[in-house]
Amino acid sequence: MIEKSFVLIKPDHVDLAEQILHELDAYGQRIKTKKIRHVPKEVIENHYSIHKGKFFFKYMIDYFLNKPVVIAVYEGEDVIKRFIEIIGPTDPSKAPKETIRGKYSKDSLENAIAEGRTVKNVIHRSDSPEEFIREIDIWKSYFTK
């Protein structure tokens, strides 16, 4: 099935964005790409609203606040499933070495929790077609600027 996925390169990996996106290009067709210099608080709060109330929510917002990110939209056959596999699990310490998170992050969920911060796991991607619709609605204005 042809799907779309939203991708967000997180602030500490923006310098590697082109390299990371180039790797993803092998798994889906990149339709749009945009670098955002300063992400407003309300955009990040809305994007990560499913985590509101969790202990790491404030740390996550602070991690993104007024920092650059790169966003992209991909399309392709089962692109969401393919990206889940190539990007790897949320905890980079459990990500196979050939995945994006396994290659580019040395962090772990365990360390992040111990230090009271969000895990630095390189990238966000849509989990489902429904999640893509929600995410693109939040970020769509950046693609028209």
N, CA, C and O atoms as a GROMACS GRO file, in nm:
protein
  580
    1MET      N    1   0.083  -0.118   0.000
    1MET     CA    2   0.000   0.000   0.000
    1MET      C    3   0.088   0.125   0.000
    1MET      O    4   0.186   0.132   0.075
    2ILE      N    5   0.055   0.223  -0.083
    2ILE     CA    6   0.128   0.349  -0.087
    2ILE      C    7   0.088   0.431   0.035
    2ILE      O    8  -0.030   0.454   0.060
    3GLU      N    9   0.190   0.475   0.111
    3GLU     CA   10   0.170   0.553   0.233
    3GLU      C   11   0.262   0.674   0.231
    3GLU      O   12   0.349   0.686   0.146
    4LYS      N   13   0.238   0.763   0.328
    4LYS     CA   14   0.329   0.875   0.351
    4LYS      C   15   0.377   0.870   0.495
    4LYS      O   16   0.307   0.823   0.584
    5SER      N   17   0.499   0.920   0.515
    5SER     CA   18   0.557   0.927   0.649
    5SER      C   19   0.619   1.064   0.669
    5SER      O   20   0.684   1.118   0.580
    6PHE      N   21   0.599   1.118   0.788
    6PHE     CA   22   0.664   1.242   0.829
    6PHE      C   23   0.791   1.207   0.903
    6PHE      O   24   0.792   1.116   0.986
    7VAL      N   25   0.899   1.277   0.872
    7VAL     CA   26   1.029   1.254   0.935
    7VAL      C   27   1.078   1.384   0.995
    7VAL      O   28   1.065   1.490   0.934
    8LEU      N   29   1.135   1.376   1.114
    8LEU     CA   30   1.190   1.492   1.184
    8LEU      C   31   1.330   1.456   1.230
    8LEU      O   32   1.347   1.367   1.313
    9ILE      N   33   1.430   1.526   1.178
    9ILE     CA   34   1.568   1.509   1.228
    9ILE      C   35   1.582   1.602   1.348
    9ILE      O   36   1.561   1.723   1.336
   10LYS      N   37   1.617   1.546   1.461
   10LYS     CA   38   1.620   1.620   1.587
   10LYS      C   39   1.743   1.712   1.596
   10LYS      O   40   1.840   1.693   1.524
   11PRO      N   41   1.736   1.813   1.685
   11PRO     CA   42   1.837   1.918   1.689
   11PRO      C   43   1.984   1.874   1.695
   11PRO      O   44   2.069   1.934   1.630
   12ASP      N   45   2.014   1.771   1.771
   12ASP     CA   46   2.154   1.732   1.785
   12ASP      C   47   2.208   1.654   1.665
   12ASP      O   48   2.324   1.614   1.665
   13HIS      N   49   2.125   1.632   1.563
   13HIS     CA   50   2.171   1.561   1.443
   13HIS      C   51   2.142   1.636   1.314
   13HIS      O   52   2.153   1.579   1.205
   14VAL      N   53   2.104   1.763   1.325
   14VAL     CA   54   2.075   1.844   1.206
   14VAL      C   55   2.195   1.850   1.112
   14VAL      O   56   2.178   1.855   0.990
   15ASP      N   57   2.315   1.851   1.167
   15ASP     CA   58   2.436   1.856   1.082
   15ASP      C   59   2.452   1.730   0.997
   15ASP      O   60   2.525   1.732   0.898
   16LEU      N   61   2.385   1.621   1.034
   16LEU     CA   62   2.390   1.496   0.957
   16LEU      C   63   2.262   1.472   0.878
   16LEU      O   64   2.242   1.364   0.823
   17ALA      N   65   2.174   1.571   0.872
   17ALA     CA   66   2.042   1.553   0.812
   17ALA      C   67   2.049   1.504   0.668
   17ALA      O   68   1.979   1.409   0.633
   18GLU      N   69   2.131   1.565   0.585
   18GLU     CA   70   2.136   1.523   0.444
   18GLU      C   71   2.182   1.378   0.431
   18GLU      O   72   2.130   1.303   0.348
   19GLN      N   73   2.279   1.340   0.511
   19GLN     CA   74   2.328   1.202   0.508
   19GLN      C   75   2.219   1.105   0.552
   19GLN      O   76   2.199   1.002   0.488
   20ILE      N   77   2.148   1.139   0.659
   20ILE     CA   78   2.042   1.053   0.710
   20ILE      C   79   1.927   1.046   0.609
   20ILE      O   80   1.876   0.937   0.581
   21LEU      N   81   1.886   1.160   0.556
   21LEU     CA   82   1.778   1.161   0.458
   21LEU      C   83   1.816   1.085   0.332
   21LEU      O   84   1.733   1.017   0.271
   22HIS      N   85   1.941   1.097   0.293
   22HIS     CA   86   1.988   1.022   0.176
   22HIS      C   87   1.973   0.870   0.199
   22HIS      O   88   1.936   0.797   0.108
   23GLU      N   89   2.003   0.825   0.320
   23GLU     CA   90   1.984   0.683   0.352
   23GLU      C   91   1.837   0.644   0.343
   23GLU      O   92   1.803   0.537   0.294
   24LEU      N   93   1.749   0.732   0.391
   24LEU     CA   94   1.605   0.703   0.385
   24LEU      C   95   1.553   0.705   0.242
   24LEU      O   96   1.453   0.640   0.211
   25ASP      N   97   1.619   0.780   0.154
   25ASP     CA   98   1.578   0.789   0.014
   25ASP      C   99   1.574   0.651  -0.054
   25ASP      O  100   1.501   0.633  -0.152
   26ALA      N  101   1.649   0.556  -0.003
   26ALA     CA  102   1.650   0.421  -0.059
   26ALA      C  103   1.523   0.343  -0.023
   26ALA      O  104   1.496   0.237  -0.080
   27TYR      N  105   1.444   0.395   0.073
   27TYR     CA  106   1.327   0.323   0.123
   27TYR      C  107   1.195   0.393   0.091
   27TYR      O  108   1.088   0.338   0.116
   28GLY      N  109   1.203   0.514   0.036
   28GLY     CA  110   1.083   0.589   0.000
   28GLY      C  111   1.121   0.710  -0.081
   28GLY      O  112   1.237   0.751  -0.083
   29GLN      N  113   1.024   0.768  -0.148
   29GLN     CA  114   1.050   0.887  -0.229
   29GLN      C  115   1.028   1.011  -0.144
   29GLN      O  116   0.920   1.032  -0.088
   30ARG      N  117   1.133   1.094  -0.134
   30ARG     CA  118   1.121   1.218  -0.058
   30ARG      C  119   1.044   1.319  -0.142
   30ARG      O  120   1.082   1.351  -0.254
   31ILE      N  121   0.934   1.369  -0.085
   31ILE     CA  122   0.848   1.464  -0.155
   31ILE      C  123   0.884   1.607  -0.118
   31ILE      O  124   0.888   1.696  -0.203
   32LYS      N  125   0.910   1.629   0.012
   32LYS     CA  126   0.938   1.763   0.063
   32LYS      C  127   1.045   1.755   0.170
   32LYS      O  128   1.054   1.657   0.243
   33THR      N  129   1.126   1.861   0.178
   33THR     CA  130   1.226   1.873   0.284
   33THR      C  131   1.234   2.020   0.323
   33THR      O  132   1.226   2.108   0.237
   34LYS      N  133   1.249   2.047   0.452
   34LYS     CA  134   1.260   2.185   0.498
   34LYS      C  135   1.342   2.191   0.626
   34LYS      O  136   1.320   2.112   0.718
   35LYS      N  137   1.436   2.285   0.631
   35LYS     CA  138   1.510   2.311   0.755
   35LYS      C  139   1.440   2.426   0.826
   35LYS      O  140   1.409   2.529   0.766
   36ILE      N  141   1.416   2.407   0.954
   36ILE     CA  142   1.352   2.509   1.037
   36ILE      C  143   1.455   2.553   1.140
   36ILE      O  144   1.508   2.472   1.215
   37ARG      N  145   1.482   2.681   1.143
   37ARG     CA  146   1.589   2.733   1.231
   37ARG      C  147   1.550   2.736   1.379
   37ARG      O  148   1.632   2.709   1.466
   38HIS      N  149   1.425   2.770   1.408
   38HIS     CA  150   1.379   2.782   1.547
   38HIS      C  151   1.239   2.723   1.556
   38HIS      O  152   1.145   2.775   1.495
   39VAL      N  153   1.225   2.616   1.631
   39VAL     CA  154   1.094   2.553   1.646
   39VAL      C  155   1.021   2.617   1.765
   39VAL      O  156   1.072   2.614   1.877
   40PRO      N  157   0.904   2.674   1.742
   40PRO     CA  158   0.828   2.734   1.852
   40PRO      C  159   0.777   2.628   1.950
   40PRO      O  160   0.752   2.513   1.912
   41LYS      N  161   0.763   2.668   2.073
   41LYS     CA  162   0.719   2.579   2.180
   41LYS      C  163   0.585   2.513   2.148
   41LYS      O  164   0.569   2.393   2.170
   42GLU      N  165   0.489   2.590   2.097
   42GLU     CA  166   0.356   2.535   2.072
   42GLU      C  167   0.357   2.426   1.964
   42GLU      O  168   0.275   2.334   1.968
   43VAL      N  169   0.448   2.436   1.869
   43VAL     CA  170   0.458   2.333   1.764
   43VAL      C  171   0.507   2.202   1.824
   43VAL      O  172   0.450   2.096   1.798
   44ILE      N  173   0.612   2.209   1.902
   44ILE     CA  174   0.666   2.087   1.965
   44ILE      C  175   0.566   2.029   2.066
   44ILE      O  176   0.547   1.908   2.071
   45GLU      N  177   0.503   2.116   2.145
   45GLU     CA  178   0.403   2.065   2.240
   45GLU      C  179   0.289   1.994   2.167
   45GLU      O  180   0.241   1.890   2.214
   46ASN      N  181   0.247   2.048   2.055
   46ASN     CA  182   0.142   1.986   1.978
   46ASN      C  183   0.190   1.854   1.917
   46ASN      O  184   0.119   1.753   1.921
   47HIS      N  185   0.311   1.855   1.860
   47HIS     CA  186   0.365   1.733   1.797
   47HIS      C  187   0.375   1.618   1.898
   47HIS      O  188   0.338   1.505   1.868
   48TYR      N  189   0.426   1.648   2.016
   48TYR     CA  190   0.446   1.545   2.118
   48TYR      C  191   0.334   1.542   2.223
   48TYR      O  192   0.356   1.494   2.335
   49SER      N  193   0.216   1.592   2.189
   49SER     CA  194   0.105   1.599   2.284
   49SER      C  195   0.066   1.463   2.341
   49SER      O  196   0.011   1.456   2.451
   50ILE      N  197   0.092   1.356   2.269
   50ILE     CA  198   0.059   1.221   2.321
   50ILE      C  199   0.140   1.186   2.445
   50ILE      O  200   0.105   1.094   2.519
   51HIS      N  201   0.250   1.261   2.468
   51HIS     CA  202   0.335   1.237   2.585
   51HIS      C  203   0.309   1.335   2.699
   51HIS      O  204   0.375   1.330   2.802
   52LYS      N  205   0.212   1.425   2.680
   52LYS     CA  206   0.183   1.525   2.784
   52LYS      C  207   0.147   1.454   2.914
   52LYS      O  208   0.069   1.359   2.914
   53GLY      N  209   0.205   1.500   3.023
   53GLY     CA  210   0.181   1.438   3.152
   53GLY      C  211   0.287   1.336   3.191
   53GLY      O  212   0.295   1.295   3.307
   54LYS      N  213   0.369   1.294   3.095
   54LYS     CA  214   0.476   1.199   3.126
   54LYS      C  215   0.596   1.276   3.181
   54LYS      O  216   0.614   1.394   3.151
   55PHE      N  217   0.678   1.210   3.261
   55PHE     CA  218   0.788   1.276   3.330
   55PHE      C  219   0.885   1.347   3.236
   55PHE      O  220   0.946   1.446   3.275
   56PHE      N  221   0.902   1.298   3.114
   56PHE     CA  222   1.001   1.353   3.022
   56PHE      C  223   0.947   1.462   2.930
   56PHE      O  224   1.023   1.517   2.850
   57PHE      N  225   0.817   1.493   2.939
   57PHE     CA  226   0.757   1.588   2.846
   57PHE      C  227   0.826   1.725   2.850
   57PHE      O  228   0.859   1.780   2.745
   58LYS      N  229   0.848   1.779   2.969
   58LYS     CA  230   0.914   1.910   2.981
   58LYS      C  231   1.055   1.905   2.922
   58LYS      O  232   1.097   1.998   2.853
   59TYR      N  233   1.128   1.798   2.949
   59TYR     CA  234   1.264   1.784   2.896
   59TYR      C  235   1.261   1.777   2.743
   59TYR      O  236   1.349   1.832   2.677
   60MET      N  237   1.162   1.710   2.689
   60MET     CA  238   1.150   1.699   2.544
   60MET      C  239   1.125   1.836   2.482
   60MET      O  240   1.186   1.871   2.381
   61ILE      N  241   1.037   1.912   2.542
   61ILE     CA  242   1.006   2.046   2.490
   61ILE      C  243   1.132   2.133   2.498
   61ILE      O  244   1.166   2.201   2.401
   62ASP      N  245   1.201   2.132   2.612
   62ASP     CA  246   1.324   2.211   2.627
   62ASP      C  247   1.431   2.169   2.527
   62ASP      O  248   1.506   2.254   2.478
   63TYR      N  249   1.439   2.042   2.496
   63TYR     CA  250   1.536   1.987   2.402
   63TYR      C  251   1.520   2.048   2.262
   63TYR      O  252   1.618   2.072   2.192
   64PHE      N  253   1.395   2.073   2.223
   64PHE     CA  254   1.366   2.127   2.090
   64PHE      C  255   1.357   2.279   2.086
   64PHE      O  256   1.378   2.339   1.980
   65LEU      N  257   1.326   2.340   2.197
   65LEU     CA  258   1.290   2.481   2.200
   65LEU      C  259   1.394   2.572   2.135
   65LEU      O  260   1.510   2.578   2.176
   66ASN      N  261   1.349   2.642   2.031
   66ASN     CA  262   1.431   2.739   1.958
   66ASN      C  263   1.559   2.682   1.899
   66ASN      O  264   1.659   2.753   1.885
   67LYS      N  265   1.555   2.556   1.866
   67LYS     CA  266   1.670   2.492   1.801
   67LYS      C  267   1.629   2.449   1.660
   67LYS      O  268   1.510   2.438   1.632
   68PRO      N  269   1.726   2.425   1.573
   68PRO     CA  270   1.692   2.384   1.436
   68PRO      C  271   1.653   2.236   1.428
   68PRO      O  272   1.699   2.153   1.506
   69VAL      N  273   1.567   2.207   1.331
   69VAL     CA  274   1.532   2.070   1.296
   69VAL      C  275   1.519   2.065   1.144
   69VAL      O  276   1.510   2.168   1.078
   70VAL      N  277   1.518   1.945   1.091
   70VAL     CA  278   1.490   1.925   0.949
   70VAL      C  279   1.370   1.832   0.942
   70VAL      O  280   1.367   1.727   1.006
   71ILE      N  281   1.271   1.873   0.862
   71ILE     CA  282   1.152   1.791   0.845
   71ILE      C  283   1.142   1.747   0.699
   71ILE      O  284   1.189   1.815   0.608
   72ALA      N  285   1.080   1.632   0.679
   72ALA     CA  286   1.064   1.579   0.543
   72ALA      C  287   0.939   1.494   0.537
   72ALA      O  288   0.891   1.442   0.638
   73VAL      N  289   0.887   1.480   0.416
   73VAL     CA  290   0.775   1.391   0.389
   73VAL      C  291   0.821   1.292   0.283
   73VAL      O  292   0.878   1.329   0.181
   74TYR      N  293   0.795   1.166   0.311
   74TYR     CA  294   0.827   1.056   0.218
   74TYR      C  295   0.699   0.986   0.177
   74TYR      O  296   0.598   0.988   0.248
   75GLU      N  297   0.705   0.923   0.061
   75GLU     CA  298   0.593   0.845   0.010
   75GLU      C  299   0.648   0.716  -0.048
   75GLU      O  300   0.758   0.714  -0.104
   76GLY      N  301   0.572   0.608  -0.035
   76GLY     CA  302   0.616   0.483  -0.096
   76GLY      C  303   0.536   0.364  -0.047
   76GLY      O  304   0.452   0.375   0.042
   77GLU      N  305   0.564   0.252  -0.109
   77GLU     CA  306   0.500   0.126  -0.073
   77GLU      C  307   0.541   0.087   0.069
   77GLU      O  308   0.659   0.065   0.096
   78ASP      N  309   0.443   0.078   0.160
   78ASP     CA  310   0.467   0.041   0.300
   78ASP      C  311   0.580   0.121   0.363
   78ASP      O  312   0.659   0.067   0.441
   79VAL      N  313   0.590   0.250   0.330
   79VAL     CA  314   0.701   0.333   0.377
   79VAL      C  315   0.706   0.343   0.530
   79VAL      O  316   0.815   0.353   0.586
   80ILE      N  317   0.593   0.341   0.596
   80ILE     CA  318   0.593   0.351   0.742
   80ILE      C  319   0.661   0.228   0.803
   80ILE      O  320   0.748   0.242   0.889
   81LYS      N  321   0.622   0.110   0.760
   81LYS     CA  322   0.684  -0.014   0.809
   81LYS      C  323   0.833  -0.017   0.775
   81LYS      O  324   0.916  -0.056   0.858
   82ARG      N  325   0.866   0.022   0.655
   82ARG     CA  326   1.006   0.021   0.612
   82ARG      C  327   1.090   0.116   0.698
   82ARG      O  328   1.202   0.084   0.736
   83PHE      N  329   1.034   0.236   0.727
   83PHE     CA  330   1.107   0.332   0.810
   83PHE      C  331   1.120   0.285   0.954
   83PHE      O  332   1.224   0.306   1.017
   84ILE      N  333   1.018   0.220   1.007
   84ILE     CA  334   1.027   0.166   1.142
   84ILE      C  335   1.146   0.070   1.150
   84ILE      O  336   1.221   0.071   1.247
   85GLU      N  337   1.162  -0.013   1.047
   85GLU     CA  338   1.271  -0.111   1.045
   85GLU      C  339   1.408  -0.044   1.028
   85GLU      O  340   1.500  -0.075   1.103
   86ILE      N  341   1.423   0.047   0.933
   86ILE     CA  342   1.554   0.106   0.905
   86ILE      C  343   1.595   0.210   1.010
   86ILE      O  344   1.714   0.232   1.031
   87ILE      N  345   1.498   0.273   1.075
   87ILE     CA  346   1.531   0.372   1.178
   87ILE      C  347   1.565   0.304   1.309
   87ILE      O  348   1.654   0.350   1.381
   88GLY      N  349   1.498   0.197   1.342
   88GLY     CA  350   1.528   0.122   1.464
   88GLY      C  351   1.444   0.165   1.583
   88GLY      O  352   1.369   0.262   1.575
   89PRO      N  353   1.459   0.093   1.695
   89PRO     CA  354   1.379   0.121   1.814
   89PRO      C  355   1.411   0.256   1.877
   89PRO      O  356   1.518   0.313   1.855
   90THR      N  357   1.317   0.306   1.956
   90THR     CA  358   1.330   0.436   2.022
   90THR      C  359   1.456   0.443   2.107
   90THR      O  360   1.522   0.547   2.110
   91ASP      N  361   1.490   0.336   2.175
   91ASP     CA  362   1.611   0.331   2.259
   91ASP      C  363   1.730   0.296   2.170
   91ASP      O  364   1.743   0.181   2.128
   92PRO      N  365   1.816   0.395   2.142
   92PRO     CA  366   1.930   0.369   2.052
   92PRO      C  367   2.023   0.257   2.099
   92PRO      O  368   2.088   0.193   2.016
   93SER      N  369   2.030   0.232   2.229
   93SER     CA  370   2.118   0.127   2.278
   93SER      C  371   2.067  -0.013   2.240
   93SER      O  372   2.141  -0.110   2.246
   94LYS      N  373   1.941  -0.021   2.202
   94LYS     CA  374   1.882  -0.148   2.159
   94LYS      C  375   1.868  -0.156   2.006
   94LYS      O  376   1.818  -0.254   1.952
   95ALA      N  377   1.912  -0.052   1.938
   95ALA     CA  378   1.899  -0.046   1.792
   95ALA      C  379   2.013  -0.122   1.725
   95ALA      O  380   2.130  -0.101   1.760
   96PRO      N  381   1.982  -0.209   1.629
   96PRO     CA  382   2.089  -0.275   1.555
   96PRO      C  383   2.181  -0.173   1.488
   96PRO      O  384   2.136  -0.065   1.448
   97LYS      N  385   2.307  -0.206   1.477
   97LYS     CA  386   2.409  -0.114   1.425
   97LYS      C  387   2.379  -0.064   1.284
   97LYS      O  388   2.422   0.046   1.249
   98GLU      N  389   2.306  -0.140   1.204
   98GLU     CA  390   2.278  -0.097   1.066
   98GLU      C  391   2.160   0.000   1.056
   98GLU      O  392   2.132   0.052   0.948
   99THR      N  393   2.089   0.025   1.168
   99THR     CA  394   1.976   0.119   1.166
   99THR      C  395   2.026   0.262   1.184
   99THR      O  396   2.140   0.285   1.225
  100ILE      N  397   1.940   0.358   1.154
  100ILE     CA  398   1.976   0.500   1.170
  100ILE      C  399   2.013   0.529   1.315
  100ILE      O  400   2.116   0.591   1.342
  101ARG      N  401   1.930   0.487   1.408
  101ARG     CA  402   1.958   0.513   1.550
  101ARG      C  403   2.080   0.436   1.599
  101ARG      O  404   2.154   0.485   1.684
  102GLY      N  405   2.100   0.317   1.547
  102GLY     CA  406   2.217   0.238   1.585
  102GLY      C  407   2.347   0.299   1.536
  102GLY      O  408   2.450   0.289   1.603
  103LYS      N  409   2.344   0.363   1.420
  103LYS     CA  410   2.464   0.426   1.362
  103LYS      C  411   2.496   0.561   1.422
  103LYS      O  412   2.612   0.593   1.446
  104TYR      N  413   2.393   0.642   1.446
  104TYR     CA  414   2.416   0.783   1.475
  104TYR      C  415   2.394   0.826   1.620
  104TYR      O  416   2.420   0.941   1.654
  105SER      N  417   2.347   0.737   1.707
  105SER     CA  418   2.328   0.775   1.846
  105SER      C  419   2.405   0.682   1.939
  105SER      O  420   2.407   0.560   1.920
  106LYS      N  421   2.466   0.741   2.037
  106LYS     CA  422   2.536   0.664   2.141
  106LYS      C  423   2.460   0.672   2.273
  106LYS      O  424   2.511   0.628   2.377
  107ASP      N  425   2.340   0.728   2.271
  107ASP     CA  426   2.261   0.747   2.392
  107ASP      C  427   2.183   0.620   2.426
  107ASP      O  428   2.180   0.525   2.348
  108SER      N  429   2.121   0.622   2.542
  108SER     CA  430   2.033   0.512   2.581
  108SER      C  431   1.917   0.567   2.662
  108SER      O  432   1.929   0.672   2.726
  109LEU      N  433   1.806   0.498   2.660
  109LEU     CA  434   1.690   0.536   2.738
  109LEU      C  435   1.724   0.530   2.887
  109LEU      O  436   1.680   0.615   2.965
  110GLU      N  437   1.802   0.433   2.926
  110GLU     CA  438   1.843   0.418   3.066
  110GLU      C  439   1.920   0.542   3.114
  110GLU      O  440   1.891   0.593   3.222
  111ASN      N  441   2.016   0.589   3.035
  111ASN     CA  442   2.092   0.709   3.072
  111ASN      C  443   2.004   0.832   3.076
  111ASN      O  444   2.015   0.915   3.166
  112ALA      N  445   1.915   0.845   2.978
  112ALA     CA  446   1.825   0.960   2.973
  112ALA      C  447   1.736   0.966   3.098
  112ALA      O  448   1.718   1.073   3.156
  113ILE      N  449   1.682   0.853   3.137
  113ILE     CA  450   1.597   0.848   3.256
  113ILE      C  451   1.679   0.882   3.380
  113ILE      O  452   1.634   0.960   3.465
  114ALA      N  453   1.797   0.826   3.392
  114ALA     CA  454   1.883   0.852   3.508
  114ALA      C  455   1.922   0.999   3.518
  114ALA      O  456   1.937   1.053   3.627
  115GLU      N  457   1.938   1.063   3.402
  115GLU     CA  458   1.978   1.204   3.399
  115GLU      C  459   1.858   1.299   3.390
  115GLU      O  460   1.876   1.421   3.385
  116GLY      N  461   1.736   1.245   3.389
  116GLY     CA  462   1.616   1.327   3.386
  116GLY      C  463   1.603   1.410   3.259
  116GLY      O  464   1.575   1.530   3.265
  117ARG      N  465   1.623   1.346   3.145
  117ARG     CA  466   1.615   1.417   3.016
  117ARG      C  467   1.555   1.326   2.911
  117ARG      O  468   1.529   1.208   2.936
  118THR      N  469   1.533   1.381   2.795
  118THR     CA  470   1.482   1.301   2.684
  118THR      C  471   1.596   1.225   2.618
  118THR      O  472   1.711   1.270   2.620
  119VAL      N  473   1.565   1.113   2.560
  119VAL     CA  474   1.668   1.034   2.492
  119VAL      C  475   1.702   1.099   2.358
  119VAL      O  476   1.612   1.141   2.284
  120LYS      N  477   1.828   1.107   2.328
  120LYS     CA  478   1.874   1.166   2.202
  120LYS      C  479   1.883   1.054   2.098
  120LYS      O  480   1.986   0.988   2.084
  121ASN      N  481   1.772   1.034   2.026
  121ASN     CA  482   1.764   0.919   1.936
  121ASN      C  483   1.755   0.959   1.788
  121ASN      O  484   1.700   0.884   1.707
  122VAL      N  485   1.808   1.075   1.754
  122VAL     CA  486   1.835   1.117   1.616
  122VAL      C  487   1.714   1.165   1.539
  122VAL      O  488   1.716   1.273   1.480
  123ILE      N  489   1.607   1.085   1.538
  123ILE     CA  490   1.503   1.104   1.438
  123ILE      C  491   1.367   1.061   1.489
  123ILE      O  492   1.355   0.972   1.574
  124HIS      N  493   1.265   1.125   1.436
  124HIS     CA  494   1.126   1.084   1.460
  124HIS      C  495   1.068   1.046   1.325
  124HIS      O  496   1.102   1.105   1.222
  125ARG      N  497   0.979   0.947   1.325
  125ARG     CA  498   0.906   0.910   1.204
  125ARG      C  499   0.764   0.872   1.243
  125ARG      O  500   0.738   0.834   1.357
  126SER      N  501   0.672   0.884   1.147
  126SER     CA  502   0.532   0.849   1.173
  126SER      C  503   0.520   0.701   1.210
  126SER      O  504   0.588   0.616   1.153
  127ASP      N  505   0.432   0.672   1.304
  127ASP     CA  506   0.406   0.534   1.347
  127ASP      C  507   0.294   0.466   1.268
  127ASP      O  508   0.285   0.344   1.265
  128SER      N  509   0.209   0.548   1.203
  128SER     CA  510   0.093   0.493   1.133
  128SER      C  511   0.043   0.596   1.032
  128SER      O  512   0.082   0.713   1.040
  129PRO      N  513  -0.043   0.556   0.939
  129PRO     CA  514  -0.102   0.653   0.846
  129PRO      C  515  -0.182   0.762   0.920
  129PRO      O  516  -0.182   0.878   0.879
  130GLU      N  517  -0.249   0.724   1.027
  130GLU     CA  518  -0.325   0.822   1.106
  130GLU      C  519  -0.233   0.922   1.174
  130GLU      O  520  -0.263   1.041   1.181
  131GLU      N  521  -0.121   0.873   1.224
  131GLU     CA  522  -0.023   0.961   1.288
  131GLU      C  523   0.038   1.057   1.185
  131GLU      O  524   0.064   1.173   1.217
  132PHE      N  525   0.062   1.009   1.063
  132PHE     CA  526   0.112   1.099   0.958
  132PHE      C  527   0.015   1.214   0.936
  132PHE      O  528   0.058   1.329   0.927
  133ILE      N  529  -0.113   1.186   0.928
  133ILE     CA  530  -0.214   1.291   0.906
  133ILE      C  531  -0.210   1.394   1.018
  133ILE      O  532  -0.215   1.514   0.993
  134ARG      N  533  -0.200   1.347   1.141
  134ARG     CA  534  -0.194   1.438   1.257
  134ARG      C  535  -0.066   1.522   1.250
  134ARG      O  536  -0.071   1.644   1.271
  135GLU      N  537   0.046   1.458   1.221
  135GLU     CA  538   0.175   1.529   1.219
  135GLU      C  539   0.184   1.629   1.104
  135GLU      O  540   0.231   1.741   1.124
  136ILE      N  541   0.141   1.591   0.987
  136ILE     CA  542   0.152   1.682   0.873
  136ILE      C  543   0.063   1.804   0.895
  136ILE      O  544   0.096   1.913   0.849
  137ASP      N  545  -0.048   1.786   0.964
  137ASP     CA  546  -0.134   1.899   0.995
  137ASP      C  547  -0.062   1.999   1.086
  137ASP      O  548  -0.081   2.120   1.073
  138ILE      N  549   0.019   1.950   1.176
  138ILE     CA  550   0.095   2.036   1.268
  138ILE      C  551   0.205   2.112   1.194
  138ILE      O  552   0.228   2.230   1.222
  139TRP      N  553   0.272   2.047   1.100
  139TRP     CA  554   0.392   2.102   1.035
  139TRP      C  555   0.368   2.159   0.896
  139TRP      O  556   0.460   2.218   0.838
  140LYS      N  557   0.248   2.144   0.839
  140LYS     CA  558   0.225   2.180   0.699
  140LYS      C  559   0.259   2.324   0.664
  140LYS      O  560   0.302   2.352   0.552
  141SER      N  561   0.241   2.416   0.757
  141SER     CA  562   0.269   2.558   0.726
  141SER      C  563   0.417   2.580   0.693
  141SER      O  564   0.450   2.673   0.619
  142TYR      N  565   0.506   2.496   0.745
  142TYR     CA  566   0.649   2.513   0.716
  142TYR      C  567   0.683   2.475   0.573
  142TYR      O  568   0.782   2.523   0.517
  143PHE      N  569   0.604   2.390   0.513
  143PHE     CA  570   0.630   2.349   0.374
  143PHE      C  571   0.580   2.452   0.274
  143PHE      O  572   0.614   2.445   0.156
  144THR      N  573   0.499   2.548   0.320
  144THR     CA  574   0.447   2.650   0.229
  144THR      C  575   0.522   2.783   0.243
  144THR      O  576   0.493   2.878   0.171
  145LYS      N  577   0.618   2.789   0.335
  145LYS     CA  578   0.694   2.914   0.356
  145LYS      C  579   0.806   2.926   0.256
  145LYS      O  580   0.880   3.024   0.259
   0.00000   0.00000   0.00000
